[in-house]
Amino acid sequence: MAGVMTTRQPIDKLLNAIRENCAISDARDNGIFSLCILVLKLRNLYKWENGLPPWEEPDPGTLLDWIEARENSWLEKSSLGLNLLPGKSPVDPFSHAPVNRILEKHSLVYGAGYGRSLKAIFFVAEKLEEREVDGCRTIILGQEHARELAAPFAMVQEGIIFFRTEPFRYYFWDQIQEMRPSGRDSLLFALDRYGLIGKNGLLDRERLKARFEDLILGEMETFVRHEVGELQPGPLDGASLRKIIAHFPDSPVELVARGLKDLLADTHEKGLIGHIIAHRKEGSLGFYSAFLDGVRKTLFPEIRPACAAFIASRDWEEVDRARLACRQRLSDYAALLTDIAGKIDTAPREELHSRVCREILTPLGLN
């Protein structure tokens, strides 16, 4: 596999154990994805394993055969528990420090945690650089040597931001290709800021491929600020969010709670939108507006009108008003979720679910 490093002693057993845990996580929890999203995730996993750039599509027949083989392997692994990792003594797969002590001499970084619906997330990637971003320790990662299906491109572990450039490339390419009708004007505006719109007013795909790395580097600086926002104190803390997710996994309640937490991070003055406004990043504003989808789009209805107004007027105050309006409204919802999280251990689940539906989901039109 071009995307996976050839294993070497003394880390070969460790890397293979991490890869096996990635496979077990996928086997157990691939059902959290819709069929459409699952196919997209599998396609990108195939591209990664075979060293394909985001824009190179595999032969359909070859991809379908690979997907069938992968799904068959999942049937064999779906009931397995995660492996302890080899070391001086067996290591819990969610213990980062002992694993990273082994890998750091090879300039590799191990990450482990939980994603949507508590799917286990594992990765090993090469460390490109370490920097401080607005007071937050940030590690930029390059080529990956182990990863699972979800592959979030950024996460916070023990107060440290990890930004994974390989998954970010696939994410960004896919978002551009999708070009949703509701976000078309914002996306074309953003691409034009990078000189990627041809004389016909449409995306120049060849120019995009040629300049893709410059685009990724420019937008990485913006998207890191989401994680900076996550690390700031806010009305919905991580402990309350984890309780909500554990109590209502893979449900509209979880999706809304995650969306709230994401948008509270983005709308913090040190978060993603605050960074866009402070640094007058016109392209980043267009991408953010265009890429916002699902529950987050419902929770932040102000952003697309604000972006449209900005395209016409270049008035950053309009964007900041949208940021503040969203943050104030979602802070009220976050306070409700925090109160509900505090009652999880004492109140019946049905009672709490009814309250979430009545006070949050129904007003938002999400149930």
C-alpha contacts under 8 A as a table, 3 or more apart, distances in Angstrom:
res1	aa1	res2	aa2	distance
1	M	4	V	5.37
1	M	5	M	7.76
1	M	49	E	5.15
1	M	50	N	5.33
1	M	51	G	7.19
2	A	5	M	7.38
2	A	48	W	7.58
2	A	49	E	5.93
2	A	50	N	5.03
2	A	51	G	4.62
3	G	48	W	5.23
3	G	49	E	4.58
3	G	50	N	5.93
3	G	51	G	4.98
3	G	143	Q	7.39
3	G	144	E	6.58
3	G	145	H	6.36
4	V	49	E	6.55
4	V	144	E	6.69
4	V	145	H	4.31
4	V	146	A	6.61
5	M	145	H	5.38
7	T	11	I	6.99
7	T	12	D	4.59
7	T	15	L	7.18
7	T	16	N	7.94
8	R	11	I	5.91
8	R	12	D	4.88
9	Q	12	D	5.23
9	Q	13	K	7.75
10	P	13	K	7.39
11	I	14	L	5.15
11	I	15	L	6.15
11	I	102	I	7.61
11	I	103	L	7.47
12	D	15	L	5.30
12	D	16	N	6.15
13	K	16	N	5.16
13	K	17	A	6.09
13	K	86	P	6.99
14	L	17	A	5.16
14	L	18	I	6.31
14	L	85	L	6.22
14	L	86	P	5.71
14	L	87	G	7.75
15	L	18	I	5.10
15	L	19	R	6.16
15	L	124	V	7.96
15	L	145	H	7.90
15	L	146	A	7.27
16	N	19	R	5.02
16	N	20	E	6.10
17	A	20	E	5.04
17	A	21	N	6.28
17	A	83	N	6.70
17	A	84	L	7.88
17	A	85	L	6.13
17	A	86	P	7.67
18	I	21	N	5.05
18	I	22	C	6.32
18	I	83	N	7.97
18	I	85	L	7.18
18	I	93	P	7.82
18	I	122	F	7.18
18	I	123	F	7.62
18	I	146	A	6.87
19	R	22	C	4.97
19	R	23	A	6.37
19	R	146	A	5.44
19	R	147	R	6.93
19	R	148	E	7.91
20	E	23	A	5.03
20	E	24	I	6.19
20	E	83	N	7.70
21	N	24	I	4.94
21	N	25	S	6.04
21	N	82	L	5.57
21	N	83	N	6.23
21	N	122	F	7.55
22	C	25	S	5.19
22	C	26	D	6.30
22	C	120	A	7.94
22	C	121	I	7.31
22	C	122	F	6.08
22	C	123	F	7.86
22	C	146	A	7.48
22	C	147	R	6.13
22	C	148	E	4.66
22	C	149	L	7.73
23	A	26	D	5.13
23	A	27	A	6.12
23	A	74	W	7.49
23	A	77	K	7.65
23	A	148	E	6.64
24	I	27	A	4.97
24	I	28	R	6.11
24	I	74	W	7.37
24	I	77	K	5.65
24	I	78	S	6.42
24	I	80	L	6.71
24	I	81	G	7.44
24	I	82	L	6.70
25	S	28	R	5.27
25	S	29	D	6.00
25	S	30	N	7.86
25	S	82	L	7.72
25	S	119	K	6.77
25	S	120	A	5.74
25	S	121	I	7.56
25	S	148	E	7.28
26	D	29	D	5.38
26	D	30	N	5.18
26	D	74	W	7.30
26	D	148	E	6.51
26	D	149	L	6.08
27	A	30	N	6.07
27	A	71	E	7.82
27	A	73	S	7.80
27	A	74	W	4.31
27	A	75	L	6.91
27	A	77	K	5.85
27	A	78	S	4.69
28	R	31	G	7.80
28	R	74	W	7.57
28	R	77	K	7.44
28	R	78	S	4.59
28	R	79	S	7.00
29	D	32	I	5.98
29	D	119	K	6.08
30	N	33	F	6.08
30	N	38	L	7.30
30	N	149	L	7.83
31	G	34	S	7.34
32	I	116	R	7.98
32	I	117	S	6.98
32	I	250	D	6.92
33	F	36	C	7.90
33	F	37	I	5.80
33	F	38	L	5.40
34	S	37	I	5.26
34	S	38	L	5.94
35	L	38	L	5.02
35	L	39	V	6.21
36	C	39	V	5.37
36	C	40	L	6.44
37	I	40	L	5.04
37	I	41	K	6.09
38	L	41	K	5.03
38	L	42	L	6.07
39	V	42	L	5.08
39	V	43	R	6.05
40	L	43	R	5.10
40	L	44	N	6.29
41	K	44	N	5.26
41	K	45	L	6.12
41	K	149	L	6.09
41	K	150	A	6.87
42	L	45	L	4.94
42	L	46	Y	6.11
42	L	67	I	7.00
42	L	149	L	6.92
43	R	46	Y	5.11
43	R	47	K	6.26
43	R	63	L	7.28
44	N	47	K	4.89
44	N	48	W	6.11
44	N	54	P	7.76
44	N	170	Y	7.00
45	L	48	W	5.08
45	L	49	E	6.15
45	L	148	E	7.93
45	L	149	L	6.51
46	Y	49	E	5.15
46	Y	50	N	6.15
46	Y	63	L	7.47
46	Y	66	W	7.83
47	K	50	N	5.20
47	K	51	G	5.88
47	K	52	L	4.77
47	K	53	P	7.05
47	K	54	P	7.38
47	K	57	E	7.93
47	K	58	P	7.42
48	W	51	G	5.09
48	W	52	L	6.15
48	W	53	P	7.93
49	E	52	L	7.92
52	L	55	W	7.97
52	L	56	E	6.05
52	L	57	E	7.97
53	P	56	E	5.58
54	P	57	E	7.73
54	P	169	R	6.84
54	P	170	Y	5.31
54	P	173	W	6.29
54	P	174	D	7.87
55	W	173	W	7.26
55	W	209	K	7.62
58	P	62	T	7.10
58	P	63	L	6.25
59	D	62	T	5.29
59	D	63	L	6.12
60	P	63	L	5.09
60	P	64	L	6.11
61	G	64	L	5.17
61	G	65	D	6.23
62	T	65	D	5.23
62	T	66	W	6.21
63	L	66	W	5.03
63	L	67	I	6.12
64	L	67	I	5.04
64	L	68	E	6.16
65	D	68	E	5.14
65	D	69	A	6.26
66	W	69	A	5.13
66	W	70	R	6.11
67	I	70	R	4.99
67	I	71	E	6.09
68	E	71	E	5.18
68	E	72	N	6.18
69	A	72	N	5.09
69	A	73	S	6.26
70	R	73	S	5.09
70	R	74	W	6.30
71	E	74	W	4.96
71	E	75	L	6.58
72	N	75	L	5.28
72	N	76	E	6.99
73	S	76	E	5.29
73	S	77	K	6.51
74	W	77	K	5.00
74	W	78	S	5.63
75	L	78	S	5.55
76	E	79	S	7.50
77	K	80	L	5.33
82	L	93	P	7.50
83	N	92	D	7.96
83	N	93	P	6.98
84	L	90	P	5.64
84	L	91	V	5.32
84	L	92	D	5.20
84	L	93	P	5.74
85	L	90	P	5.55
85	L	91	V	4.79
85	L	92	D	6.34
85	L	93	P	5.94
86	P	89	S	6.68
86	P	90	P	5.12
86	P	91	V	6.27
87	G	90	P	5.66
87	G	91	V	6.53
87	G	98	P	7.94
87	G	99	V	7.74
91	V	95	S	6.83
91	V	98	P	7.38
91	V	99	V	7.70
92	D	95	S	5.41
93	P	96	H	7.61
93	P	112	A	7.19
94	F	112	A	5.36
94	F	113	G	6.43
95	S	98	P	6.70
95	S	99	V	7.12
95	S	112	A	7.63
96	H	99	V	5.50
96	H	100	N	6.01
96	H	110	Y	6.51
96	H	111	G	6.45
96	H	112	A	6.88
97	A	100	N	5.16
97	A	101	R	6.17
98	P	101	R	5.17
98	P	102	I	6.74
99	V	102	I	5.36
99	V	103	L	6.39
99	V	110	Y	6.77
100	N	103	L	4.85
100	N	104	E	5.59
100	N	108	L	7.56
100	N	109	V	5.98
100	N	110	Y	5.86
101	R	104	E	5.57
101	R	105	K	7.69
102	I	105	K	6.81
103	L	106	H	5.46
103	L	107	S	6.64
103	L	108	L	5.21
103	L	109	V	6.42
103	L	110	Y	7.54
104	E	107	S	4.85
104	E	108	L	5.36
104	E	109	V	6.57
105	K	108	L	7.47
107	S	126	E	5.84
107	S	127	K	5.57
108	L	124	V	6.57
108	L	125	A	5.51
108	L	126	E	4.47
108	L	127	K	5.58
109	V	124	V	5.51
109	V	125	A	5.43
109	V	126	E	6.21
109	V	127	K	6.24
109	V	141	L	7.91
110	Y	122	F	7.46
110	Y	123	F	5.78
110	Y	124	V	4.58
110	Y	125	A	6.82
111	G	121	I	7.68
111	G	122	F	5.56
111	G	123	F	5.26
111	G	124	V	6.47
111	G	157	Q	7.73
112	A	120	A	7.32
112	A	121	I	5.35
112	A	122	F	4.47
112	A	123	F	6.70
113	G	120	A	5.90
113	G	121	I	5.12
113	G	122	F	6.78
113	G	157	Q	7.84
114	Y	118	L	4.96
114	Y	119	K	5.37
114	Y	120	A	4.66
114	Y	121	I	5.42
115	G	118	L	5.18
115	G	119	K	5.12
115	G	120	A	6.36
115	G	121	I	6.30
115	G	150	A	7.95
116	R	119	K	5.87
116	R	250	D	7.50
117	S	245	I	6.99
117	S	246	A	7.98
117	S	249	P	5.13
117	S	250	D	4.91
117	S	254	E	7.64
118	L	245	I	7.71
118	L	246	A	7.57
118	L	249	P	7.41
121	I	147	R	7.86
121	I	148	E	6.57
121	I	150	A	7.35
121	I	151	A	7.20
122	F	146	A	7.45
122	F	147	R	5.88
122	F	148	E	6.34
123	F	144	E	7.28
123	F	145	H	7.41
123	F	146	A	5.00
123	F	147	R	4.43
123	F	148	E	7.03
123	F	151	A	7.96
124	V	144	E	5.77
124	V	145	H	5.39
124	V	146	A	4.96
124	V	147	R	6.74
125	A	141	L	5.92
125	A	142	G	6.02
125	A	143	Q	5.57
125	A	144	E	4.03
125	A	145	H	5.69
125	A	146	A	7.14
125	A	164	R	7.83
126	E	141	L	5.56
126	E	142	G	5.09
126	E	143	Q	5.47
126	E	144	E	6.33
126	E	145	H	7.91
127	K	130	E	7.89
127	K	139	I	7.11
127	K	140	I	6.29
127	K	141	L	4.69
127	K	142	G	6.14
128	L	139	I	7.61
128	L	140	I	5.54
128	L	141	L	5.24
128	L	142	G	5.81
129	E	139	I	5.99
129	E	140	I	5.33
129	E	141	L	7.21
130	E	137	R	7.39
130	E	138	T	5.74
130	E	139	I	4.47
130	E	140	I	6.17
131	R	137	R	6.17
131	R	138	T	5.29
131	R	139	I	6.45
132	E	135	G	5.69
132	E	136	C	5.32
132	E	137	R	4.71
132	E	138	T	5.69
133	V	136	C	5.05
133	V	137	R	6.47
133	V	138	T	6.45
133	V	228	V	7.51
134	D	228	V	7.34
134	D	270	K	7.74
136	C	159	G	7.81
136	C	160	I	6.97
136	C	161	I	7.27
136	C	228	V	6.61
137	R	159	G	7.65
137	R	160	I	5.35
137	R	161	I	6.27
138	T	160	I	5.91
138	T	161	I	4.58
138	T	162	F	6.02
138	T	163	F	7.50
139	I	160	I	7.49
139	I	161	I	6.14
139	I	162	F	5.03
139	I	163	F	6.30
140	I	162	F	6.18
140	I	163	F	5.01
140	I	164	R	6.43
140	I	165	T	7.28
141	L	144	E	7.97
141	L	162	F	7.13
141	L	163	F	5.93
141	L	164	R	4.93
141	L	165	T	6.03
142	G	164	R	6.45
142	G	165	T	5.68
142	G	166	E	6.39
143	Q	165	T	7.91
143	Q	166	E	6.55
144	E	147	R	7.04
144	E	166	E	7.17
147	R	151	A	6.46
148	E	151	A	5.86
151	A	167	P	6.31
152	P	155	M	7.12
152	P	164	R	7.86
152	P	167	P	6.85
153	F	163	F	5.92
153	F	164	R	4.77
153	F	165	T	6.73
153	F	166	E	7.61
153	F	167	P	5.13
153	F	168	F	5.15
154	A	161	I	7.18
154	A	162	F	5.58
154	A	163	F	4.47
154	A	164	R	5.90
154	A	224	V	7.55
154	A	227	E	7.34
155	M	161	I	5.94
155	M	162	F	5.46
155	M	163	F	6.80
155	M	227	E	6.91
156	V	159	G	5.98
156	V	160	I	5.38
156	V	161	I	4.55
156	V	162	F	6.09
156	V	227	E	6.82
157	Q	160	I	5.22
157	Q	161	I	6.57
157	Q	162	F	7.45
159	G	231	L	7.15
161	I	224	V	7.97
161	I	227	E	6.50
161	I	228	V	7.71
163	F	224	V	7.05
164	R	167	P	6.02
164	R	168	F	6.36
165	T	168	F	4.91
165	T	169	R	6.22
166	E	169	R	5.32
166	E	170	Y	6.81
167	P	170	Y	5.23
167	P	171	Y	6.10
168	F	171	Y	5.00
168	F	172	F	6.01
168	F	216	I	7.85
169	R	172	F	5.28
169	R	173	W	6.15
169	R	216	I	6.76
170	Y	173	W	5.28
170	Y	174	D	6.10
171	Y	174	D	5.32
171	Y	175	Q	6.18
172	F	175	Q	5.16
172	F	176	I	6.31
172	F	216	I	7.82
173	W	176	I	5.29
173	W	177	Q	6.27
174	D	177	Q	5.14
174	D	178	E	6.16
175	Q	178	E	5.28
175	Q	179	M	6.65
175	Q	291	F	6.49
176	I	179	M	5.50
176	I	187	L	7.52
179	M	183	G	6.72
179	M	184	R	5.77
179	M	187	L	7.13
179	M	290	A	7.68
180	R	183	G	5.33
180	R	184	R	5.90
180	R	290	A	7.53
181	P	184	R	5.05
182	S	185	D	7.77
182	S	290	A	7.62
183	G	186	S	5.43
183	G	187	L	6.11
183	G	289	S	6.77
183	G	290	A	4.20
183	G	291	F	7.23
183	G	304	R	7.84
184	R	187	L	5.13
184	R	188	L	6.08
184	R	290	A	6.72
185	D	188	L	5.25
185	D	189	F	6.10
185	D	290	A	7.95
185	D	308	A	7.88
186	S	189	F	5.11
186	S	190	A	6.24
186	S	286	G	4.56
186	S	287	F	6.68
186	S	289	S	6.28
186	S	290	A	5.41
186	S	304	R	7.90
186	S	307	C	7.00
186	S	308	A	7.19
187	L	190	A	5.04
187	L	191	L	6.14
187	L	286	G	5.54
187	L	287	F	5.62
187	L	289	S	7.77
187	L	290	A	5.32
188	L	191	L	5.09
188	L	192	D	6.01
188	L	197	I	7.33
188	L	202	L	7.62
188	L	203	L	7.43
188	L	286	G	7.88
189	F	192	D	5.11
189	F	193	R	6.44
189	F	283	G	6.99
189	F	286	G	6.10
189	F	311	I	7.61
190	A	193	R	5.18
190	A	194	Y	6.92
190	A	282	E	6.89
190	A	283	G	4.01
190	A	284	S	6.66
190	A	285	L	7.32
190	A	286	G	4.63
190	A	287	F	5.76
191	L	194	Y	5.23
191	L	195	G	6.45
191	L	196	L	5.26
191	L	197	I	6.33
191	L	203	L	7.45
191	L	283	G	6.85
192	D	195	G	4.80
192	D	196	L	5.40
192	D	197	I	5.22
192	D	283	G	7.84
193	R	196	L	7.60
193	R	282	E	7.08
193	R	283	G	5.37
194	Y	215	L	7.28
194	Y	283	G	7.18
196	L	203	L	6.00
196	L	204	D	5.70
196	L	205	R	7.90
196	L	207	R	6.18
196	L	208	L	5.99
197	I	200	N	7.78
197	I	201	G	5.79
197	I	202	L	5.36
197	I	203	L	4.63
197	I	204	D	5.53
198	G	201	G	5.44
198	G	202	L	5.61
198	G	203	L	6.08
198	G	204	D	5.38
199	K	202	L	7.46
203	L	208	L	7.81
204	D	207	R	5.39
204	D	208	L	6.19
205	R	208	L	4.89
205	R	209	K	6.28
206	E	209	K	5.18
206	E	210	A	6.26
207	R	210	A	5.01
207	R	211	R	6.10
208	L	211	R	5.23
208	L	212	F	5.44
209	K	212	F	5.06
210	A	213	E	7.82
211	R	214	D	5.47
211	R	215	L	6.42
212	F	215	L	5.03
212	F	216	I	6.15
213	E	216	I	5.00
213	E	217	L	6.11
214	D	217	L	5.20
214	D	218	G	6.14
215	L	218	G	5.17
215	L	219	E	6.15
216	I	219	E	5.26
216	I	220	M	5.81
217	L	220	M	5.19
217	L	221	E	6.74
218	G	221	E	5.76
218	G	222	T	7.30
219	E	222	T	5.08
219	E	223	F	6.20
219	E	284	S	6.61
220	M	223	F	5.09
220	M	224	V	6.02
221	E	224	V	5.62
221	E	225	R	7.16
222	T	225	R	5.51
222	T	226	H	7.66
222	T	272	L	6.10
222	T	275	H	6.95
222	T	276	I	7.04
222	T	284	S	7.03
223	F	226	H	5.54
223	F	227	E	7.63
223	F	272	L	6.37
224	V	227	E	5.53
224	V	228	V	6.63
224	V	272	L	7.56
225	R	228	V	4.70
225	R	229	G	6.09
225	R	266	D	7.63
225	R	270	K	7.12
225	R	271	G	5.01
225	R	272	L	4.58
225	R	275	H	6.92
226	H	229	G	5.07
226	H	230	E	6.32
226	H	262	D	7.65
226	H	265	A	5.92
226	H	266	D	5.40
226	H	271	G	5.26
226	H	272	L	4.82
227	E	230	E	4.80
227	E	231	L	6.45
227	E	265	A	7.34
227	E	271	G	7.48
228	V	231	L	5.28
228	V	232	Q	6.82
228	V	265	A	7.62
228	V	270	K	6.77
228	V	271	G	5.89
228	V	272	L	7.96
229	G	232	Q	5.32
229	G	264	L	7.65
229	G	265	A	4.11
229	G	266	D	6.01
229	G	267	T	7.79
229	G	268	H	5.90
229	G	269	E	7.92
229	G	270	K	5.74
229	G	271	G	4.03
229	G	272	L	6.97
230	E	233	P	7.97
230	E	261	K	7.72
230	E	262	D	7.39
230	E	264	L	7.91
230	E	265	A	4.83
230	E	266	D	7.96
230	E	271	G	7.65
231	L	265	A	7.96
232	Q	265	A	7.54
232	Q	268	H	7.87
232	Q	270	K	7.94
233	P	237	D	7.30
234	G	237	D	6.27
234	G	264	L	7.34
235	P	331	S	5.93
235	P	334	A	5.82
235	P	335	A	6.19
235	P	338	T	7.78
236	L	240	S	6.57
236	L	241	L	6.79
236	L	261	K	6.63
236	L	331	S	7.91
236	L	334	A	5.35
236	L	335	A	6.88
236	L	337	L	7.48
236	L	338	T	6.11
237	D	240	S	5.54
237	D	241	L	6.36
237	D	338	T	7.90
238	G	241	L	5.05
238	G	242	R	6.14
239	A	242	R	5.20
239	A	243	K	6.35
240	S	243	K	5.16
240	S	244	I	6.30
240	S	337	L	7.77
240	S	338	T	5.86
240	S	341	A	5.48
240	S	342	G	7.41
241	L	244	I	5.13
241	L	245	I	6.20
241	L	257	A	6.73
241	L	258	R	7.49
241	L	261	K	7.89
241	L	338	T	7.88
241	L	341	A	7.63
242	R	245	I	5.11
242	R	246	A	6.03
243	K	246	A	5.18
243	K	247	H	6.10
243	K	341	A	6.04
243	K	344	I	7.66
244	I	247	H	5.21
244	I	248	F	5.98
244	I	249	P	7.92
244	I	253	V	7.81
244	I	254	E	6.75
244	I	257	A	7.44
244	I	337	L	7.80
244	I	341	A	5.84
245	I	248	F	5.19
245	I	249	P	5.08
245	I	250	D	7.91
245	I	253	V	7.83
245	I	254	E	5.22
245	I	257	A	7.74
246	A	249	P	5.55
247	H	344	I	7.64
247	H	349	R	7.89
248	F	251	S	5.98
248	F	253	V	6.25
248	F	254	E	5.96
249	P	253	V	7.92
249	P	254	E	5.95
250	D	254	E	6.24
250	D	255	L	7.52
251	S	254	E	5.31
251	S	255	L	6.47
252	P	255	L	5.00
252	P	256	V	6.06
252	P	361	L	8.00
252	P	366	L	7.38
252	P	367	N	7.40
253	V	256	V	5.27
253	V	257	A	6.12
253	V	356	V	7.29
253	V	361	L	7.77
254	E	257	A	5.09
254	E	258	R	6.08
255	L	258	R	5.22
255	L	259	G	6.01
255	L	295	V	6.93
256	V	259	G	4.94
256	V	260	L	5.99
256	V	295	V	6.44
256	V	296	R	7.92
256	V	361	L	8.00
257	A	260	L	5.13
257	A	261	K	6.24
257	A	334	A	7.94
257	A	337	L	7.56
258	R	261	K	5.11
258	R	262	D	6.11
259	G	262	D	5.08
259	G	263	L	6.13
259	G	295	V	6.30
259	G	296	R	5.26
259	G	299	L	7.47
260	L	263	L	5.26
260	L	264	L	6.00
260	L	296	R	7.53
260	L	299	L	7.40
260	L	330	L	6.47
260	L	333	Y	7.98
260	L	334	A	6.98
261	K	264	L	5.19
261	K	265	A	6.27
262	D	265	A	5.19
262	D	266	D	6.28
263	L	266	D	4.82
263	L	267	T	5.94
263	L	296	R	7.19
263	L	300	F	7.78
263	L	327	R	7.63
264	L	267	T	5.24
264	L	268	H	6.12
264	L	327	R	6.09
264	L	330	L	7.12
264	L	331	S	7.52
265	A	268	H	5.41
265	A	271	G	5.58
265	A	272	L	7.43
266	D	271	G	4.64
266	D	272	L	4.66
266	D	273	I	5.55
266	D	274	G	7.35
267	T	270	K	7.99
267	T	271	G	5.88
267	T	272	L	6.85
267	T	273	I	5.70
267	T	274	G	6.37
267	T	323	R	5.50
267	T	324	L	7.10
267	T	326	C	7.48
267	T	327	R	5.95
268	H	271	G	4.77
268	H	272	L	7.66
268	H	273	I	7.58
268	H	274	G	6.39
268	H	327	R	7.61
269	E	273	I	7.48
269	E	274	G	4.51
269	E	275	H	7.32
270	K	274	G	5.56
270	K	275	H	6.31
271	G	274	G	5.29
271	G	275	H	6.09
272	L	275	H	5.15
272	L	276	I	6.27
273	I	276	I	4.87
273	I	277	I	6.15
273	I	285	L	7.63
273	I	323	R	7.26
274	G	277	I	5.23
274	G	278	A	6.04
274	G	320	D	7.87
275	H	278	A	5.10
275	H	279	H	6.00
276	I	279	H	5.44
276	I	280	R	5.68
276	I	281	K	4.94
276	I	282	E	7.46
276	I	284	S	6.58
276	I	285	L	6.47
277	I	280	R	5.05
277	I	281	K	6.71
277	I	316	W	6.53
277	I	319	V	7.52
277	I	320	D	7.14
280	R	316	W	7.79
281	K	284	S	5.38
281	K	285	L	6.40
282	E	285	L	5.20
282	E	286	G	6.50
283	G	286	G	5.17
283	G	287	F	6.30
284	S	287	F	5.08
284	S	288	Y	6.04
285	L	288	Y	5.18
285	L	289	S	6.23
285	L	307	C	7.10
286	G	289	S	5.29
286	G	290	A	6.08
286	G	307	C	6.87
287	F	290	A	5.07
287	F	291	F	5.88
288	Y	291	F	5.33
288	Y	292	L	6.14
289	S	292	L	5.56
289	S	303	I	6.29
289	S	304	R	5.68
289	S	307	C	6.81
290	A	304	R	7.92
292	L	296	R	6.35
292	L	297	K	5.41
293	D	296	R	5.81
293	D	297	K	4.77
293	D	298	T	7.83
294	G	297	K	5.57
294	G	298	T	6.78
295	V	298	T	5.08
295	V	299	L	6.18
296	R	299	L	4.95
296	R	300	F	6.10
297	K	300	F	5.19
297	K	301	P	6.10
298	T	301	P	5.81
298	T	364	L	7.35
299	L	326	C	7.79
299	L	330	L	7.69
299	L	364	L	7.62
300	F	303	I	6.12
300	F	326	C	6.03
301	P	304	R	6.78
301	P	305	P	7.82
302	E	305	P	5.85
302	E	306	A	6.15
302	E	322	A	5.37
302	E	323	R	7.88
302	E	325	A	7.84
302	E	326	C	7.07
303	I	306	A	5.02
303	I	307	C	6.00
303	I	319	V	7.27
303	I	322	A	6.06
303	I	323	R	7.53
304	R	307	C	4.95
304	R	308	A	6.09
305	P	308	A	5.02
305	P	309	A	6.09
306	A	309	A	5.05
306	A	310	F	6.06
306	A	318	E	5.94
306	A	319	V	5.37
306	A	322	A	6.44
307	C	310	F	4.91
307	C	311	I	6.18
307	C	319	V	6.80
308	A	311	I	5.18
308	A	312	A	6.53
309	A	312	A	5.20
309	A	313	S	6.05
309	A	314	R	7.58
309	A	315	D	7.57
309	A	318	E	7.38
310	F	313	S	5.01
310	F	314	R	4.48
310	F	315	D	5.30
310	F	316	W	6.75
310	F	318	E	6.97
310	F	319	V	7.16
311	I	314	R	5.76
315	D	318	E	5.72
315	D	319	V	7.34
316	W	319	V	5.17
316	W	320	D	6.37
317	E	320	D	4.98
317	E	321	R	6.10
318	E	321	R	5.18
318	E	322	A	6.46
319	V	322	A	5.15
319	V	323	R	6.30
320	D	323	R	4.91
320	D	324	L	6.19
321	R	324	L	5.22
321	R	325	A	6.07
322	A	325	A	5.15
322	A	326	C	6.12
323	R	326	C	5.34
323	R	327	R	6.17
324	L	327	R	5.05
324	L	328	Q	6.13
325	A	328	Q	5.33
325	A	329	R	6.30
326	C	329	R	5.31
326	C	330	L	6.05
327	R	330	L	5.24
327	R	331	S	5.89
328	Q	331	S	5.16
328	Q	332	D	6.69
329	R	332	D	5.47
329	R	333	Y	6.86
330	L	333	Y	4.98
330	L	334	A	5.99
331	S	334	A	4.88
331	S	335	A	6.18
332	D	335	A	5.20
332	D	336	L	6.63
333	Y	336	L	5.12
333	Y	337	L	6.39
333	Y	360	I	6.75
334	A	337	L	5.03
334	A	338	T	6.07
335	A	338	T	5.06
335	A	339	D	6.23
336	L	339	D	5.15
336	L	340	I	6.24
337	L	340	I	4.95
337	L	341	A	6.01
337	L	356	V	7.71
338	T	341	A	5.05
338	T	342	G	6.29
339	D	342	G	5.17
339	D	343	K	6.70
340	I	343	K	5.23
340	I	344	I	6.45
340	I	352	L	6.58
341	A	344	I	5.31
342	G	345	D	7.37
343	K	346	T	5.44
343	K	347	A	5.66
344	I	347	A	5.69
344	I	348	P	7.55
344	I	349	R	7.25
344	I	352	L	7.57
347	A	351	E	6.90
347	A	352	L	6.93
348	P	351	E	5.35
348	P	352	L	6.56
349	R	352	L	5.21
349	R	353	H	6.04
350	E	353	H	5.04
350	E	354	S	6.06
351	E	354	S	5.21
351	E	355	R	6.36
352	L	355	R	5.08
352	L	356	V	6.31
353	H	356	V	5.14
353	H	357	C	6.22
354	S	357	C	5.11
354	S	358	R	6.03
355	R	358	R	5.05
355	R	359	E	5.89
355	R	360	I	7.91
356	V	359	E	5.42
356	V	360	I	5.35
356	V	361	L	6.31
357	C	360	I	5.61
357	C	361	L	4.56
357	C	362	T	5.56
357	C	367	N	6.98
358	R	361	L	6.49
358	R	362	T	5.62
358	R	363	P	7.42
359	E	362	T	6.73
359	E	363	P	6.67
360	I	363	P	5.67
360	I	364	L	6.30
361	L	364	L	5.20
361	L	365	G	6.04
361	L	366	L	4.91
361	L	367	N	5.64
362	T	365	G	4.91
362	T	366	L	5.99
362	T	367	N	5.89
363	P	366	L	7.81
